[in-house]
Amino acid sequence: MSTRRTNYRLAAAQMNCVLADVACNLETHRRVIESARHREVDVLVFPELSLTGYNLGARVPEVAMDRDDPRLLQLADAAGDMLTVVGFVERCARGEYANAMACLCEGRVVAVHRKLNLCTYGGHEEGKHFGKGQTLTVTDADGLACGVMICADLWNPGLAHAAMLERPDVMLAPVNAATGMVDGDFDDEGNWLICLKFYAMMYATPMVMAHRYGAEGDGWFWGGSCIVGVDGRVLARAEDSETLVSADIDTDEIDAARFAMPTHRDADTPLVASLMAQRLERERRG
């Protein structure tokens, strides 16, 4: 009789990367993957666009990869049975690209998530260079269902709600958020932690946020990579350095939290859909 697995080790790779230098960034990924495997990590998350850097502008085409690119498959080989999620620019069609995360395991690309909510405000220009994703992503890590939402995907509550209703056991949140990219006095670091704790508590879903630490041009990436438990409590948080932060979770605790506060069960999707349809009809009528 097989034994149901309940314990998993989650990790976030807090790293910096060299803008548009995929070869250099691949070496960093290999080193981090090797370290994570030594620590018996089950799920490893890298930051958004970890293989390319963020402010690519016109260089997007030169760093783009197909999802079966040999370089991704090499990382998948290195990952072994550890689900490893890396950020890259995906070539979707001629002249069309996506800000994407590749989910790697046992030599294969098992899933790709394309960013749904592109940032085109403040210092962000993603909508000028990338096409929007159109689907939600949940992939398996030895019985652990892992959802993926890239950075600003989580700042659209409707998208986050839809993703949580897929009932992932954990949500993986790769981020690339430099200080000062949002206008005004927006507290990027503090508000990100509030966001993660809210979703973890509201949906009884542990959150793994992987962010960069270091400079890119004039931008500064503040780190703060962390793992948040089902009650909104921070289980582990990275220091101000390039590092690997990890924490263990027990899926029995997810069961208990969702039974105590059944947000998924009581979401009443038909009612929400009806209210949204009414709203769309009012907008159509002006």
ROTI-610186 format. One record per residue (C-alpha): residue in one letter; x, y, z. Coordinates in steps of 0.1 Angstrom, whole numbers, plus 5000, padded with zeros to 4 digits. Layout:
REM ROTI-610186
<A,<X,Y,Z>>
...
This chain:
REM ROTI-610186
<M,<5000,5000,5000>>
<S,<5014,5034,4990>>
<T,<5019,5061,5016>>
<R,<5004,5095,5010>>
<R,<5031,5121,5010>>
<T,<5024,5153,5030>>
<N,<5058,5170,5036>>
<Y,<5076,5191,5010>>
<R,<5105,5215,5009>>
<L,<5100,5247,4990>>
<A,<5128,5271,4980>>
<A,<5132,5305,4964>>
<A,<5164,5315,4946>>
<Q,<5172,5351,4954>>
<M,<5197,5360,4928>>
<N,<5207,5387,4904>>
<C,<5212,5383,4867>>
<V,<5232,5400,4839>>
<L,<5210,5418,4814>>
<A,<5207,5399,4781>>
<D,<5235,5375,4789>>
<V,<5218,5342,4789>>
<A,<5250,5321,4790>>
<C,<5262,5338,4822>>
<N,<5227,5335,4838>>
<L,<5226,5298,4829>>
<E,<5257,5292,4849>>
<T,<5241,5309,4879>>
<H,<5210,5287,4875>>
<R,<5231,5256,4874>>
<R,<5250,5265,4906>>
<V,<5217,5273,4924>>
<I,<5200,5241,4912>>
<E,<5230,5220,4924>>
<S,<5228,5237,4959>>
<A,<5190,5232,4961>>
<R,<5194,5195,4953>>
<H,<5220,5191,4980>>
<R,<5194,5206,5004>>
<E,<5168,5181,4992>>
<V,<5144,5208,4979>>
<D,<5112,5196,4961>>
<V,<5102,5228,4944>>
<L,<5127,5256,4934>>
<V,<5115,5290,4921>>
<F,<5137,5315,4903>>
<P,<5127,5352,4898>>
<E,<5108,5365,4868>>
<L,<5130,5367,4836>>
<S,<5158,5351,4856>>
<L,<5176,5339,4824>>
<T,<5176,5373,4807>>
<G,<5172,5403,4831>>
<Y,<5142,5427,4830>>
<N,<5147,5459,4810>>
<L,<5154,5442,4777>>
<G,<5136,5467,4754>>
<A,<5146,5461,4718>>
<R,<5168,5431,4729>>
<V,<5138,5409,4735>>
<P,<5141,5390,4702>>
<E,<5178,5382,4707>>
<V,<5173,5364,4740>>
<A,<5141,5346,4732>>
<M,<5138,5309,4733>>
<D,<5114,5282,4721>>
<R,<5100,5262,4750>>
<D,<5120,5231,4738>>
<D,<5153,5251,4736>>
<P,<5182,5228,4745>>
<R,<5194,5252,4772>>
<L,<5161,5248,4790>>
<L,<5163,5210,4786>>
<Q,<5198,5211,4801>>
<L,<5185,5228,4831>>
<A,<5157,5203,4833>>
<D,<5183,5175,4833>>
<A,<5202,5192,4861>>
<A,<5170,5196,4881>>
<G,<5163,5159,4883>>
<D,<5131,5152,4901>>
<M,<5130,5187,4917>>
<L,<5104,5209,4901>>
<T,<5124,5240,4890>>
<V,<5107,5271,4877>>
<V,<5129,5295,4857>>
<G,<5121,5329,4839>>
<F,<5127,5333,4802>>
<V,<5115,5351,4771>>
<E,<5094,5326,4751>>
<R,<5092,5329,4713>>
<C,<5055,5324,4706>>
<A,<5054,5331,4668>>
<R,<5073,5352,4643>>
<G,<5080,5385,4660>>
<E,<5058,5376,4690>>
<Y,<5072,5370,4725>>
<A,<5060,5363,4761>>
<N,<5073,5369,4795>>
<A,<5072,5333,4807>>
<M,<5082,5308,4834>>
<A,<5093,5273,4823>>
<C,<5085,5245,4848>>
<L,<5113,5219,4845>>
<C,<5116,5184,4859>>
<E,<5133,5152,4849>>
<G,<5147,5165,4817>>
<R,<5115,5179,4804>>
<V,<5096,5212,4802>>
<V,<5064,5201,4819>>
<A,<5046,5234,4817>>
<V,<5050,5271,4807>>
<H,<5032,5300,4822>>
<R,<5029,5332,4802>>
<K,<5024,5364,4822>>
<L,<4988,5374,4822>>
<N,<4989,5410,4836>>
<L,<5016,5429,4818>>
<C,<5030,5460,4835>>
<T,<5028,5491,4813>>
<Y,<5028,5519,4839>>
<G,<5054,5539,4858>>
<G,<5087,5526,4847>>
<H,<5073,5494,4832>>
<E,<5070,5489,4795>>
<E,<5061,5452,4792>>
<G,<5030,5457,4771>>
<K,<5052,5473,4744>>
<H,<5073,5441,4740>>
<F,<5053,5411,4751>>
<G,<5020,5395,4744>>
<K,<4996,5385,4772>>
<G,<4992,5350,4784>>
<Q,<4956,5336,4782>>
<T,<4956,5305,4805>>
<L,<4962,5296,4841>>
<T,<4989,5272,4850>>
<V,<4991,5244,4876>>
<T,<5017,5217,4875>>
<D,<5026,5187,4897>>
<A,<5056,5181,4919>>
<D,<5053,5146,4932>>
<G,<5017,5150,4942>>
<L,<5020,5187,4952>>
<A,<4999,5209,4929>>
<C,<5018,5241,4921>>
<G,<5002,5272,4906>>
<V,<5023,5299,4889>>
<M,<5015,5336,4888>>
<I,<5042,5360,4876>>
<C,<5046,5393,4896>>
<A,<5018,5416,4885>>
<D,<4995,5386,4878>>
<L,<4989,5388,4916>>
<W,<4980,5425,4915>>
<N,<4949,5417,4895>>
<P,<4926,5403,4922>>
<G,<4903,5388,4896>>
<L,<4931,5368,4880>>
<A,<4944,5357,4914>>
<H,<4910,5345,4924>>
<A,<4906,5325,4892>>
<A,<4940,5310,4898>>
<M,<4933,5301,4933>>
<L,<4900,5284,4923>>
<E,<4922,5259,4904>>
<R,<4930,5248,4939>>
<P,<4968,5247,4938>>
<D,<4984,5234,4970>>
<V,<5010,5262,4968>>
<M,<5013,5293,4946>>
<L,<5047,5301,4931>>
<A,<5053,5338,4926>>
<P,<5084,5348,4906>>
<V,<5089,5386,4908>>
<N,<5111,5413,4892>>
<A,<5103,5446,4909>>
<A,<5129,5473,4911>>
<T,<5125,5501,4936>>
<G,<5107,5532,4922>>
<M,<5092,5516,4892>>
<V,<5057,5525,4904>>
<D,<5048,5562,4906>>
<G,<5042,5580,4939>>
<D,<5053,5567,4974>>
<F,<5043,5531,4967>>
<D,<5061,5509,4993>>
<D,<5071,5481,4970>>
<E,<5087,5458,4995>>
<G,<5062,5463,5023>>
<N,<5032,5460,5000>>
<W,<5045,5429,4984>>
<L,<5046,5412,5018>>
<I,<5010,5423,5025>>
<C,<4999,5409,4992>>
<L,<5015,5375,4998>>
<K,<5002,5372,5034>>
<F,<4967,5381,5023>>
<Y,<4965,5355,4995>>
<A,<4981,5328,5017>>
<M,<4957,5334,5046>>
<M,<4925,5340,5024>>
<Y,<4930,5309,5004>>
<A,<4950,5287,5028>>
<T,<4976,5284,5001>>
<P,<5013,5288,5009>>
<M,<5031,5313,4987>>
<V,<5067,5311,4974>>
<M,<5080,5345,4963>>
<A,<5114,5346,4944>>
<H,<5128,5380,4938>>
<R,<5161,5395,4926>>
<Y,<5187,5411,4948>>
<G,<5211,5436,4932>>
<A,<5213,5463,4905>>
<E,<5204,5464,4868>>
<G,<5214,5497,4853>>
<D,<5199,5524,4875>>
<G,<5174,5500,4891>>
<W,<5177,5483,4924>>
<F,<5161,5450,4932>>
<W,<5155,5447,4969>>
<G,<5152,5410,4975>>
<G,<5127,5400,5001>>
<S,<5122,5365,4988>>
<C,<5101,5345,5012>>
<I,<5078,5316,5019>>
<V,<5045,5323,5036>>
<G,<5024,5296,5053>>
<V,<4986,5290,5052>>
<D,<4980,5313,5081>>
<G,<4998,5343,5065>>
<R,<5028,5337,5087>>
<V,<5063,5341,5071>>
<L,<5080,5307,5074>>
<A,<5113,5319,5059>>
<R,<5127,5352,5044>>
<A,<5159,5359,5026>>
<E,<5186,5382,5040>>
<D,<5199,5411,5019>>
<S,<5221,5390,4996>>
<E,<5220,5365,4968>>
<T,<5209,5334,4986>>
<L,<5187,5303,4987>>
<V,<5158,5304,5012>>
<S,<5137,5274,5020>>
<A,<5110,5261,5043>>
<D,<5091,5229,5048>>
<I,<5053,5226,5045>>
<D,<5028,5199,5055>>
<T,<4998,5195,5033>>
<D,<4978,5183,5062>>
<E,<4980,5219,5075>>
<I,<4965,5230,5042>>
<D,<4937,5205,5046>>
<A,<4929,5217,5081>>
<A,<4930,5255,5072>>
<R,<4907,5250,5042>>
<F,<4883,5230,5062>>
<A,<4883,5257,5089>>
<M,<4877,5286,5064>>
<P,<4864,5271,5031>>
<T,<4871,5300,5008>>
<H,<4874,5278,4978>>
<R,<4843,5257,4986>>
<D,<4821,5288,4992>>
<A,<4834,5310,4963>>
<D,<4800,5309,4946>>
<T,<4815,5312,4911>>
<P,<4781,5313,4894>>
<L,<4771,5343,4914>>
<V,<4804,5361,4907>>
<A,<4801,5353,4870>>
<S,<4766,5367,4870>>
<L,<4776,5399,4887>>
<M,<4805,5403,4863>>
<A,<4782,5397,4833>>
<Q,<4759,5424,4846>>
<R,<4789,5448,4849>>
<L,<4800,5440,4814>>
<E,<4765,5446,4800>>
<R,<4764,5480,4818>>
<E,<4797,5490,4803>>
<R,<4785,5479,4768>>
<R,<4755,5501,4771>>
<G,<4776,5530,4783>>
